[in-house]
């Protein structure tokens, strides 16, 4: 089955079924993302970012998230 066939079939679904499929697709995407992040963590690919974040935190060069979100 091609991507185009899947898209066409999806458009023919009744609304409740389309929402169910959309939810399922989002869950699959989130699970893949979680696995990718876990692999990156295990491989140490995120270590330098964690170190930078901790360095900024320890140097008090951070703001509370609420303050950042209120200024956007």
N, C-alpha and C positions, 0 to 999 in steps of 0.2 A: 504494500500500500504506500502511496506517495504522500508527501506532506499536503499537497493540494487536495488529494482525495479525503484526507483526514479533515482538513478545513471545511470542505464542502459538506461532509457528513455532519460535522459539528454544527454547522449553520442550520441543518435540517432537524436538529434535536428540539424537542419541546423545552421550554424555559427551565423547568425544574431539573431535567436531565443535563442540560447545558451547564447549569450552575454546579451540579454534582461533579461533572467532568472537569470543570474549571478549578474547583476546590482540590480535586485529586491531582491535577497537573501542578498546582501550586505546592502541594505537599511533596510531590516527587522532586520538584526544583529545590525546595528547602532541604530535603534529605540529601540531595547531591551536594548542595552548598555546605551543609554541615560536615559531610564526609571529606570534602576538599579542605575545609578549614582544619579539621582534625589531622589530615595528612600533612598539611603545612606546619602545624604545631609540632607534630612528631618529628618532622624533618628539620626543625629548627629554623624554618624560613621566616618565622614571625618574631624570633628572639630579638633582633635589632630594634624592631618597633616597640616591643615591650620595654626594652632597656631605655629607649628614648623617652617613652611615656613616663617611666619611673624617674628618670633624671629630671624631667620637667616638673613632675610632681614634687620631688624632693627639693628642688630649687624654688618652689612656690611660684612657678610660672604657669599656673593653671587657674581656671575660673570654675565656679560651680556650674553645672549644666543648666540649671534654671536661669542663671544670669545670662548665659550664652543664648539660650533659646528666646529669652525675653527681648534681646537686642536684635533679633533677626527680622 
